[in-house]
């Protein structure tokens, strides 16, 4: 029988000291497993009240840490309490629910790391946790390597969620040269602004995670041995690589934006130059025709049969002379 969502038990994976594996046990058995001393991973959906109550009733976590798990605006951080570490990390992904292909959605992941247990908390499904849980279900013995390695796997997958977004940004930048310099797409500027905003948002979300992983990698802790910290150093390297890529993309987008604006200025200057040339050519016709179009009784050459043709030749000559003067001065 399928339990209602509000009564659904948390995801649990337990590896006993004797090597026995237990999956999705009843919440009342979690305390027994904690006392037994095996490796335990409990994954809690904070939208399910009965699951969230386990944080207080079973694990006895600090009320401030429990309060943070219910706050979607909690900052990314690492705090050390007596007997456990509390880590908040933020995962990112491209939103499927909006028409904007570069609209981001974020989700916080809260992790409690103890001597023999790992508790993860999130609101609703989280892709990185689901992928690691699927791996653990296929091979529960992986948990026997230690709950620290389980935390490493989850944080690694969460940080790696940046890479598909970086690939999409890279594809966009590859097509910018054709859009800006070849076809001069007028919508390119709007897309550049959108992607640049995406890059800045990714940097804003990544920077706190960088600080957290730096602490996990370098700060001595009774819960993280130097051998385990080597694995977190690998995640930290990923963060540095992502940060370098975002800096490169930001510079490329800024340079492309400047090039686009230069293209606009050059095209405007060319149009203005052409209009100025037409105005210069028409100036003699306007002046001469205006003078001989005045309403006087006697106008020079008005009675001469070839006066019109003479004035036409004079106007053309003046126009050509102006063009020659401009050409000599290299004004066009």
KARAKA-V372255 format. One record per residue. N is the residue number from 1. RES is the residue in one small letter. SS is DSSP state (2 for helix, 1 for strand, 0 for the rest). PSI is psi in radians with two decimals (none if undefined). D_CENTER is the distance of its C-alpha to the mean C-alpha in whole Angstrom. Layout:
n = [N/N]
res = [RES/RES]
ss = [SS/SS]
psi = [PSI/PSI]
d_center = [D_CENTER/D_CENTER]
This chain:
n = [1/2/3/4/5/6/7/8/9/10/11/12/13/14/15/16/17/18/19/20/21/22/23/24/25/26/27/28/29/30/31/32/33/34/35/36/37/38/39/40/41/42/43/44/45/46/47/48/49/50/51/52/53/54/55/56/57/58/59/60/61/62/63/64/65/66/67/68/69/70/71/72/73/74/75/76/77/78/79/80/81/82/83/84/85/86/87/88/89/90/91/92/93/94/95/96/97/98/99/100/101/102/103/104/105/106/107/108/109/110/111/112/113/114/115/116/117/118/119/120/121/122/123/124/125/126/127/128/129/130/131/132/133/134/135/136/137/138/139/140/141/142/143/144/145/146/147/148/149/150/151/152/153/154/155/156/157/158/159/160/161/162/163/164/165/166/167/168/169/170/171/172/173/174/175/176/177/178/179/180/181/182/183/184/185/186/187/188/189/190/191/192/193/194/195/196/197/198/199/200/201/202/203/204/205/206/207/208/209/210/211/212/213/214/215/216/217/218/219/220/221/222/223/224/225/226/227/228/229/230/231/232/233/234/235/236/237/238/239/240/241/242/243/244/245/246/247/248/249/250/251/252/253/254/255/256/257/258/259/260/261/262/263/264/265/266/267/268/269/270/271/272/273/274/275/276/277/278/279/280/281/282/283/284/285/286/287/288/289/290/291/292/293/294/295/296/297/298/299/300/301/302/303/304/305/306/307/308/309/310/311/312/313/314/315/316/317/318/319/320/321/322/323/324/325/326/327/328/329/330/331/332]
res = [x/x/x/x/x/x/x/x/x/x/x/x/x/x/x/x/x/x/x/x/x/x/x/x/x/x/x/x/x/x/x/x/x/x/x/x/x/x/x/x/x/x/x/x/x/x/x/x/x/x/x/x/x/x/x/x/x/x/x/x/x/x/x/x/x/x/x/x/x/x/x/x/x/x/x/x/x/x/x/x/x/x/x/x/x/x/x/x/x/x/x/x/x/x/x/x/x/x/x/x/x/x/x/x/x/x/x/x/x/x/x/x/x/x/x/x/x/x/x/x/x/x/x/x/x/x/x/x/x/x/x/x/x/x/x/x/x/x/x/x/x/x/x/x/x/x/x/x/x/x/x/x/x/x/x/x/x/x/x/x/x/x/x/x/x/x/x/x/x/x/x/x/x/x/x/x/x/x/x/x/x/x/x/x/x/x/x/x/x/x/x/x/x/x/x/x/x/x/x/x/x/x/x/x/x/x/x/x/x/x/x/x/x/x/x/x/x/x/x/x/x/x/x/x/x/x/x/x/x/x/x/x/x/x/x/x/x/x/x/x/x/x/x/x/x/x/x/x/x/x/x/x/x/x/x/x/x/x/x/x/x/x/x/x/x/x/x/x/x/x/x/x/x/x/x/x/x/x/x/x/x/x/x/x/x/x/x/x/x/x/x/x/x/x/x/x/x/x/x/x/x/x/x/x/x/x/x/x/x/x/x/x/x/x/x/x/x/x/x/x/x/x/x/x/x/x/x/x/x/x/x/x]
ss = [0/0/0/0/2/2/2/0/0/0/1/1/1/1/1/0/0/0/0/0/1/1/1/0/0/0/2/2/2/2/2/2/2/2/2/2/0/0/1/1/1/1/1/1/1/0/0/0/2/2/2/2/0/2/2/2/2/0/0/0/0/0/2/2/2/2/2/2/0/0/0/0/0/0/0/0/1/1/1/1/1/0/0/1/1/1/1/1/1/1/1/1/1/1/0/0/0/0/0/0/0/0/0/1/1/1/1/1/1/1/1/1/1/0/0/0/1/1/1/1/1/1/0/0/0/0/2/2/2/2/2/2/2/2/2/2/2/2/0/2/2/2/2/2/2/0/2/2/2/2/2/2/2/2/2/2/2/2/2/2/2/2/2/2/2/2/2/2/2/2/2/2/2/2/2/2/2/2/2/2/2/2/0/0/0/0/0/2/2/2/2/2/2/2/2/2/2/2/2/2/2/2/2/2/2/2/2/2/2/2/2/2/2/2/2/2/2/2/0/0/0/0/0/0/0/2/2/2/2/2/2/2/2/2/2/2/2/2/2/2/2/2/2/2/2/2/2/2/2/2/2/2/2/2/2/2/2/2/2/2/2/2/2/2/2/2/2/2/2/2/2/2/2/2/2/2/2/2/2/2/2/2/2/2/2/2/2/2/2/2/2/0/0/0/0/0/0/0/0/0/0/0/0/0/0/0/2/2/2/2/2/2/2/2/2/2/2/2/2/2/2/2/2/2/2/2/2/2/0/0/0/0]
psi = [2.31/2.20/2.58/2.75/-0.70/-0.28/0.04/2.37/2.80/2.80/2.19/2.41/2.15/2.34/1.90/2.82/-0.44/-0.03/0.18/2.51/2.38/2.27/2.36/1.07/3.00/2.52/-0.56/-0.28/-0.21/-0.73/-0.66/-0.69/-0.64/-0.74/-0.54/-0.53/0.09/3.07/2.17/2.27/2.14/2.15/2.13/2.33/1.97/-0.23/-0.20/1.96/-0.71/-0.59/-0.77/-0.50/-0.36/-0.54/-0.67/-0.77/-0.58/-0.89/-0.30/0.71/2.84/2.43/-0.60/-0.67/-0.72/-0.67/-0.66/-0.58/-0.29/-0.04/1.89/-0.19/0.20/2.43/2.66/2.25/2.99/2.20/2.49/2.06/3.02/1.94/-0.15/2.80/2.50/2.08/2.33/2.18/2.69/2.19/2.63/2.78/2.82/2.30/2.32/-0.20/-0.04/2.82/-0.36/2.05/-0.17/0.43/2.22/2.62/2.49/2.77/2.27/2.50/2.22/2.24/2.28/2.05/2.05/-3.02/-0.66/0.31/2.68/2.20/2.16/2.45/2.37/2.77/1.89/-3.13/2.52/2.11/-0.76/-0.71/-0.70/-0.71/-0.77/-0.67/-0.69/-0.69/-0.75/-0.61/-0.63/-0.55/1.36/-0.36/-0.29/-0.54/-0.37/-0.27/-0.21/2.56/-0.39/-0.66/-0.56/-0.73/-0.73/-0.78/-0.71/-0.81/-0.65/-0.79/-0.63/-0.76/-0.64/-0.22/-0.23/-0.53/-0.75/-0.59/-0.71/-0.67/-0.68/-0.67/-0.70/-0.74/-0.68/-0.77/-0.61/-0.59/-0.09/-0.64/-0.75/-0.72/-0.62/-0.78/-0.52/-1.08/-0.24/1.10/2.15/-0.34/-0.05/-0.67/-0.74/-0.73/-0.62/-0.77/-0.71/-0.81/-0.62/-0.67/-0.66/-0.76/-0.76/-0.66/-0.73/-0.70/-0.66/-0.66/-0.51/-0.61/-0.82/-0.63/-0.60/-0.75/-0.72/-0.81/-0.53/-0.69/-0.78/-0.54/-0.64/-0.38/2.24/2.44/2.53/-0.38/-0.23/1.92/2.79/-0.60/-0.67/-0.61/-0.43/-0.62/-0.69/-0.45/-0.57/-0.71/-0.70/-0.66/-0.67/-0.73/-0.76/-0.69/-0.71/-0.74/-0.74/-0.71/-0.72/-0.68/-0.71/-0.77/-0.69/-0.74/-0.71/-0.73/-0.69/-0.73/-0.71/-0.65/-0.76/-0.71/-0.67/-0.79/-0.61/-0.69/-0.74/-0.77/-0.71/-0.72/-0.69/-0.70/-0.68/-0.72/-0.75/-0.67/-0.74/-0.75/-0.65/-0.64/-0.75/-0.73/-0.68/-0.73/-0.62/-0.17/-0.84/-0.67/-0.71/-0.79/-0.92/-0.80/-0.61/-0.71/-0.77/0.02/0.11/2.59/1.18/2.76/-0.79/2.02/2.26/2.41/0.11/-0.50/-0.05/2.29/-0.48/0.30/-0.70/-0.79/-0.60/-0.80/-0.61/-0.74/-0.70/-0.75/-0.77/-0.68/-0.75/-0.71/-0.78/-0.64/-0.70/-0.72/-0.71/-0.72/-0.78/-0.67/-0.72/-0.62/-0.01/0.72/-0.10/none]
d_center = [42/38/38/36/32/34/36/34/34/31/30/33/33/36/38/41/43/45/43/43/39/39/36/35/38/40/38/42/42/39/41/43/41/40/43/44/41/40/36/34/31/30/27/27/26/26/27/30/32/35/32/31/34/35/33/35/38/38/36/37/34/33/33/30/28/29/28/25/24/25/22/19/18/20/18/17/20/23/27/30/33/36/36/32/29/26/22/19/16/13/11/8/8/8/11/14/16/15/16/13/11/7/8/7/9/10/14/16/18/21/24/27/29/33/35/36/33/29/28/25/24/21/21/22/21/18/17/18/21/22/22/23/26/27/28/30/32/33/34/34/36/33/33/36/34/33/31/29/28/27/24/23/22/20/18/18/17/14/13/13/11/8/10/10/7/8/11/10/8/12/14/13/14/17/18/17/21/23/21/22/25/27/26/25/23/23/20/18/17/16/13/13/12/10/8/8/7/4/4/7/5/4/7/9/9/10/12/15/14/16/18/19/20/21/24/24/25/27/29/32/33/35/33/31/33/33/33/30/28/28/25/23/23/22/19/18/19/16/14/15/15/11/11/13/11/9/12/13/11/11/15/15/13/15/18/18/18/21/23/22/24/26/27/27/30/32/32/33/36/37/38/39/41/43/44/45/47/49/49/51/53/54/56/59/59/59/61/64/64/63/66/69/68/69/72/75/78/78/75/76/76/76/79/79/78/75/74/71/70/71/68/66/66/66/63/61/63/61/58/58/59/56/54/56/55/52/51/54/51/48/47/46]
